[in-house]
Amino acid sequence: MEASVRFRYASGAPYTPKIFDPSIQKRIGNVAWSGGTWSNSGEINSARFDDYQRLDIQWLSRWHLTNCNIVVFLEIENLLNHKNIAGYQYNSDGTIDIVYQYAFFPVGGVNIEF
């Protein structure tokens, strides 16, 4: 049996802020007009997302047989359920939605190694 714990902490990734210009509109799916257009600001990578942190734990059990190995595992990713930002979604109406990475995420399975 194996057990592991992993904690990751990193400063937020850089990104280039966008500017919304309502005077330039585009057609959305031949149905409606957008409220404006997003464009990159001249300040390349001048902003940062919030800090990234995550705690993962994993349990493994191995059985060694004659011709193969069987590995059963259970992993819980982001045990503390911290909201890590993956990016922003810039909507055509000028609003910004935050896109988060997976929160608390249990994973389990069986591997057969030959």
Contacts in CASP RR format, 6 or more apart in sequence:
PFRMAT RR
TARGET T0000
AUTHOR 0000-0000-0000
METHOD contacts of the structure
MODEL  1
MEASVRFRYASGAPYTPKIFDPSIQKRIGNVAWSGGTWSNSGEINSARFD
DYQRLDIQWLSRWHLTNCNIVVFLEIENLLNHKNIAGYQYNSDGTIDIVY
QYAFFPVGGVNIEF
1 59 0 8 1.000
1 60 0 8 1.000
1 61 0 8 1.000
1 62 0 8 1.000
2 58 0 8 1.000
2 59 0 8 1.000
2 60 0 8 1.000
2 61 0 8 1.000
2 62 0 8 1.000
3 57 0 8 1.000
3 58 0 8 1.000
3 59 0 8 1.000
3 60 0 8 1.000
4 57 0 8 1.000
4 58 0 8 1.000
4 60 0 8 1.000
5 55 0 8 1.000
5 56 0 8 1.000
5 57 0 8 1.000
5 58 0 8 1.000
6 55 0 8 1.000
6 56 0 8 1.000
6 57 0 8 1.000
6 58 0 8 1.000
7 53 0 8 1.000
7 54 0 8 1.000
7 55 0 8 1.000
7 56 0 8 1.000
8 52 0 8 1.000
8 53 0 8 1.000
8 54 0 8 1.000
8 55 0 8 1.000
8 56 0 8 1.000
9 51 0 8 1.000
9 52 0 8 1.000
9 53 0 8 1.000
10 51 0 8 1.000
10 52 0 8 1.000
10 53 0 8 1.000
11 48 0 8 1.000
11 51 0 8 1.000
11 52 0 8 1.000
12 48 0 8 1.000
12 49 0 8 1.000
12 50 0 8 1.000
12 51 0 8 1.000
12 52 0 8 1.000
13 48 0 8 1.000
13 49 0 8 1.000
13 52 0 8 1.000
14 45 0 8 1.000
14 46 0 8 1.000
14 47 0 8 1.000
14 48 0 8 1.000
15 45 0 8 1.000
15 47 0 8 1.000
15 48 0 8 1.000
15 49 0 8 1.000
15 87 0 8 1.000
15 88 0 8 1.000
16 40 0 8 1.000
16 41 0 8 1.000
16 42 0 8 1.000
16 43 0 8 1.000
16 44 0 8 1.000
16 45 0 8 1.000
16 46 0 8 1.000
16 47 0 8 1.000
17 40 0 8 1.000
17 41 0 8 1.000
17 43 0 8 1.000
17 46 0 8 1.000
17 47 0 8 1.000
18 38 0 8 1.000
18 39 0 8 1.000
18 40 0 8 1.000
18 41 0 8 1.000
18 88 0 8 1.000
18 90 0 8 1.000
19 38 0 8 1.000
19 39 0 8 1.000
19 40 0 8 1.000
19 41 0 8 1.000
20 36 0 8 1.000
20 37 0 8 1.000
20 38 0 8 1.000
20 90 0 8 1.000
20 94 0 8 1.000
21 36 0 8 1.000
21 37 0 8 1.000
21 38 0 8 1.000
21 39 0 8 1.000
22 35 0 8 1.000
22 36 0 8 1.000
22 94 0 8 1.000
23 36 0 8 1.000
24 36 0 8 1.000
24 37 0 8 1.000
25 33 0 8 1.000
25 34 0 8 1.000
25 35 0 8 1.000
25 36 0 8 1.000
25 37 0 8 1.000
26 33 0 8 1.000
26 34 0 8 1.000
26 36 0 8 1.000
26 37 0 8 1.000
26 92 0 8 1.000
27 33 0 8 1.000
27 34 0 8 1.000
28 34 0 8 1.000
28 92 0 8 1.000
34 92 0 8 1.000
34 93 0 8 1.000
35 92 0 8 1.000
35 93 0 8 1.000
35 94 0 8 1.000
36 92 0 8 1.000
36 94 0 8 1.000
38 90 0 8 1.000
38 94 0 8 1.000
49 85 0 8 1.000
49 87 0 8 1.000
50 84 0 8 1.000
50 85 0 8 1.000
52 84 0 8 1.000
53 80 0 8 1.000
53 82 0 8 1.000
53 84 0 8 1.000
54 77 0 8 1.000
54 78 0 8 1.000
54 80 0 8 1.000
54 82 0 8 1.000
54 84 0 8 1.000
55 78 0 8 1.000
55 79 0 8 1.000
55 80 0 8 1.000
56 75 0 8 1.000
56 76 0 8 1.000
56 77 0 8 1.000
56 78 0 8 1.000
56 79 0 8 1.000
57 75 0 8 1.000
57 76 0 8 1.000
57 79 0 8 1.000
58 73 0 8 1.000
58 74 0 8 1.000
58 75 0 8 1.000
58 76 0 8 1.000
59 73 0 8 1.000
59 74 0 8 1.000
59 75 0 8 1.000
60 71 0 8 1.000
60 72 0 8 1.000
60 73 0 8 1.000
61 71 0 8 1.000
61 72 0 8 1.000
61 73 0 8 1.000
62 69 0 8 1.000
62 70 0 8 1.000
62 71 0 8 1.000
63 69 0 8 1.000
63 70 0 8 1.000
63 71 0 8 1.000
67 114 0 8 1.000
68 112 0 8 1.000
68 113 0 8 1.000
68 114 0 8 1.000
69 112 0 8 1.000
69 113 0 8 1.000
70 110 0 8 1.000
70 111 0 8 1.000
70 112 0 8 1.000
70 113 0 8 1.000
71 110 0 8 1.000
71 111 0 8 1.000
71 112 0 8 1.000
71 113 0 8 1.000
72 109 0 8 1.000
72 110 0 8 1.000
73 107 0 8 1.000
73 108 0 8 1.000
73 109 0 8 1.000
73 110 0 8 1.000
73 111 0 8 1.000
74 106 0 8 1.000
74 107 0 8 1.000
74 108 0 8 1.000
74 109 0 8 1.000
75 106 0 8 1.000
75 107 0 8 1.000
75 108 0 8 1.000
76 104 0 8 1.000
76 105 0 8 1.000
76 106 0 8 1.000
76 107 0 8 1.000
77 102 0 8 1.000
77 104 0 8 1.000
77 105 0 8 1.000
77 106 0 8 1.000
77 107 0 8 1.000
78 84 0 8 1.000
78 101 0 8 1.000
78 102 0 8 1.000
78 103 0 8 1.000
78 104 0 8 1.000
78 105 0 8 1.000
79 104 0 8 1.000
81 103 0 8 1.000
81 104 0 8 1.000
82 103 0 8 1.000
83 100 0 8 1.000
83 103 0 8 1.000
84 100 0 8 1.000
84 101 0 8 1.000
85 98 0 8 1.000
85 99 0 8 1.000
85 100 0 8 1.000
85 101 0 8 1.000
86 99 0 8 1.000
86 100 0 8 1.000
86 101 0 8 1.000
87 98 0 8 1.000
87 99 0 8 1.000
88 96 0 8 1.000
88 97 0 8 1.000
88 98 0 8 1.000
88 99 0 8 1.000
89 96 0 8 1.000
89 97 0 8 1.000
89 98 0 8 1.000
89 99 0 8 1.000
90 96 0 8 1.000
91 97 0 8 1.000
END
